[in-house]
Amino acid sequence: MYSARYRLEDNVYQRIAEFIAAYLGVSPEEGMRQRYEQIGQYGTALEWLRAEKGFMDIEAYYAAIHPPNEADSLPQDPKLRTFLESLHLPLGILTNSPREHADRILDKLGVSDLFTHVFDIRWNQFRGKPAPEAFRRVLEVLGTRPETTLFIDDMPRCVEGYCGIRGKGLLLDEGGIYPDYPGDRIRTLPELRFFLS
């Protein structure tokens, strides 16, 4: 819902790399190399640290990765609110982050009241996208099916995970950085209208 130019995700990834490096006693580059060796098996860095590296202090991890000021770089976006309201559809959030992260972002963007549900990583028992069970638990609560619910994400593996359960997935590829992605994609949120038939 926000542009990559605000670098919010880049800053999150940098904090993850620094946390992994400090915990493992290696360089950030080496820590992330190890992490990405296992990315197919674990949807989040925290899942990997817990399963493979004996890490236990979940709240310390989230406090480091998602500080209270993390949304400061985002401006309020009245156009986003107008667009979301114009869809006249139920909207929900599924995030691999904790609820406090989602709340900060939605509040800063001025759209928190437009979403009926926010499903965070704690709610999902720390099993994140693209795990099939992460999607299925959400769909069960929403009382809907994958083939009638559109899922939008900026990570190809998450969209592919949803499509893997016969869902309708759409990649938000703002910068055109995934030219080989074979499925449906958009560059901006307003293009979403073309997929809402």
C-alpha positions as CSV (number, residue, x, y, z in Angstrom):
1,M,0.0,0.0,0.0
2,Y,3.0,2.3,0.1
3,S,5.8,2.9,-2.4
4,A,9.2,1.2,-2.2
5,R,10.7,4.6,-2.5
6,Y,10.1,5.2,1.2
7,R,12.5,2.3,2.0
8,L,10.4,0.9,4.8
9,E,11.0,-2.7,3.7
10,D,14.6,-2.0,3.0
11,N,15.1,-0.8,6.5
12,V,13.3,-3.9,7.9
13,Y,15.6,-6.2,5.9
14,Q,18.6,-4.2,7.1
15,R,17.5,-4.7,10.8
16,I,16.9,-8.4,10.2
17,A,20.4,-8.8,8.7
18,E,22.0,-6.9,11.6
19,F,20.0,-9.0,14.1
20,I,21.0,-12.3,12.5
21,A,24.6,-11.2,12.3
22,A,24.7,-10.3,16.0
23,Y,23.0,-13.5,17.1
24,L,25.2,-15.8,15.0
25,G,28.4,-13.8,15.4
26,V,29.0,-13.4,11.7
27,S,28.8,-10.6,9.2
28,P,25.4,-9.4,8.0
29,E,26.3,-10.7,4.5
30,E,27.1,-14.2,5.9
31,G,24.1,-14.2,8.1
32,M,21.8,-13.5,5.2
33,R,23.6,-16.0,3.0
34,Q,22.8,-18.7,5.5
35,R,19.2,-17.4,5.8
36,Y,18.6,-17.5,2.1
37,E,20.0,-21.0,1.8
38,Q,16.8,-22.0,3.7
39,I,14.3,-19.5,2.4
40,G,12.3,-22.2,0.6
41,Q,11.7,-24.1,3.8
42,Y,11.0,-21.1,6.2
43,G,8.8,-18.2,5.3
44,T,10.4,-15.8,7.8
45,A,13.8,-15.3,9.2
46,L,12.3,-15.8,12.7
47,E,11.0,-19.3,11.7
48,W,14.5,-20.1,10.4
49,L,16.3,-18.8,13.6
50,R,13.9,-20.8,15.8
51,A,14.1,-24.0,13.8
52,E,17.7,-24.1,12.8
53,K,19.6,-21.9,15.2
54,G,18.0,-22.4,18.6
55,F,16.7,-18.9,18.9
56,M,14.0,-18.4,21.5
57,D,13.4,-14.7,22.4
58,I,10.7,-13.8,20.0
59,E,9.8,-10.5,21.6
60,A,13.4,-9.3,21.6
61,Y,13.5,-10.1,17.9
62,Y,10.3,-8.1,17.1
63,A,11.4,-5.2,19.3
64,A,14.7,-5.0,17.3
65,I,13.1,-5.5,13.8
66,H,10.0,-3.3,14.3
67,P,10.9,-0.3,16.5
68,P,8.2,2.2,17.4
69,N,9.5,4.8,14.8
70,E,9.6,2.4,11.8
71,A,6.7,4.1,10.0
72,D,8.1,7.6,10.3
73,S,9.2,7.7,6.7
74,L,5.7,7.1,5.4
75,P,3.4,10.1,4.5
76,Q,-0.3,10.0,5.0
77,D,-1.9,9.2,1.6
78,P,-5.5,10.5,1.1
79,K,-5.5,9.1,-2.4
80,L,-4.9,5.6,-1.0
81,R,-7.9,6.0,1.3
82,T,-10.1,7.2,-1.5
83,F,-9.0,4.3,-3.8
84,L,-9.6,1.7,-1.1
85,E,-13.0,3.1,-0.3
86,S,-14.0,3.0,-4.0
87,L,-13.5,-0.7,-4.2
88,H,-16.5,-1.5,-2.1
89,L,-15.0,-4.9,-1.1
90,P,-14.1,-6.4,2.2
91,L,-10.4,-5.9,2.8
92,G,-8.0,-7.8,5.0
93,I,-4.3,-7.9,5.8
94,L,-2.1,-11.0,6.1
95,T,1.4,-10.1,7.3
96,N,4.5,-12.0,8.3
97,S,5.1,-9.2,10.8
98,P,3.7,-8.7,14.3
99,R,0.4,-6.8,14.8
100,E,2.1,-3.7,16.1
101,H,3.9,-3.3,12.8
102,A,0.7,-3.6,10.8
103,D,-1.1,-1.2,13.1
104,R,1.7,1.4,12.8
105,I,1.6,1.3,9.0
106,L,-2.2,1.3,8.7
107,D,-2.5,4.2,11.2
108,K,0.2,6.2,9.5
109,L,-1.5,5.7,6.1
110,G,-4.8,6.7,7.6
111,V,-6.6,3.5,6.5
112,S,-6.8,1.3,9.6
113,D,-10.6,1.5,9.8
114,L,-11.0,0.2,6.2
115,F,-9.8,-3.4,7.0
116,T,-12.1,-5.9,8.5
117,H,-9.2,-8.2,9.7
118,V,-5.5,-8.0,10.3
119,F,-3.9,-11.4,10.5
120,D,-0.4,-11.2,11.9
121,I,2.4,-13.7,12.4
122,R,1.5,-14.3,16.1
123,W,-2.1,-15.1,15.2
124,N,-0.8,-17.4,12.5
125,Q,1.2,-19.3,15.1
126,F,4.5,-18.0,13.7
127,R,3.9,-19.8,10.4
128,G,4.2,-17.2,7.7
129,K,3.5,-16.8,4.0
130,P,4.0,-18.6,1.7
131,A,3.1,-21.7,3.8
132,P,-0.3,-23.1,2.6
133,E,-1.6,-23.3,6.1
134,A,-1.0,-19.6,6.7
135,F,-3.4,-18.8,3.8
136,R,-5.9,-21.5,4.7
137,R,-6.3,-20.3,8.3
138,V,-7.1,-16.8,7.1
139,L,-9.6,-18.1,4.5
140,E,-11.4,-20.2,7.1
141,V,-11.9,-17.2,9.3
142,L,-13.1,-15.1,6.4
143,G,-15.5,-17.8,5.3
144,T,-14.2,-17.7,1.8
145,R,-12.4,-19.8,-0.8
146,P,-9.0,-19.2,-2.4
147,E,-10.4,-19.1,-6.0
148,T,-12.8,-16.3,-5.0
149,T,-10.4,-14.2,-2.9
150,L,-7.7,-12.1,-4.5
151,F,-4.4,-12.0,-2.7
152,I,-1.9,-9.2,-3.5
153,D,1.8,-9.2,-2.4
154,D,5.1,-7.7,-3.5
155,M,7.0,-11.0,-3.1
156,P,6.7,-13.6,-5.9
157,R,7.1,-16.6,-3.6
158,C,4.2,-15.4,-1.5
159,V,1.9,-14.9,-4.5
160,E,3.1,-18.3,-5.9
161,G,2.3,-19.9,-2.5
162,Y,-1.3,-18.6,-2.7
163,C,-1.7,-19.7,-6.3
164,G,-0.4,-23.1,-5.2
165,I,-3.6,-23.6,-3.2
166,R,-5.7,-22.6,-6.3
167,G,-6.0,-19.0,-5.2
168,K,-6.1,-15.9,-7.3
169,G,-2.8,-14.1,-6.8
170,L,-1.5,-10.8,-8.1
171,L,2.1,-9.5,-7.8
172,L,2.6,-5.9,-7.0
173,D,5.9,-5.2,-8.9
174,E,6.3,-1.4,-8.6
175,G,9.8,-1.3,-9.9
176,G,9.6,-4.1,-12.5
177,I,12.2,-6.0,-10.6
178,Y,10.7,-9.5,-11.4
179,P,10.7,-9.6,-15.2
180,D,10.6,-13.4,-15.3
181,Y,7.5,-13.7,-13.0
182,P,5.0,-15.7,-15.1
183,G,1.7,-14.6,-13.4
184,D,-0.4,-11.6,-13.3
185,R,1.2,-8.4,-12.0
186,I,0.5,-4.7,-11.5
187,R,2.9,-1.7,-11.0
188,T,0.5,0.4,-9.0
189,L,-2.6,-0.3,-6.8
190,P,-5.1,1.5,-9.1
191,E,-4.3,-1.2,-11.7
192,L,-6.0,-3.6,-9.4
193,R,-9.3,-2.6,-10.8
194,F,-8.6,-4.7,-14.0
195,F,-8.5,-7.9,-11.8
196,L,-11.7,-7.3,-9.9
197,S,-14.2,-8.8,-12.3
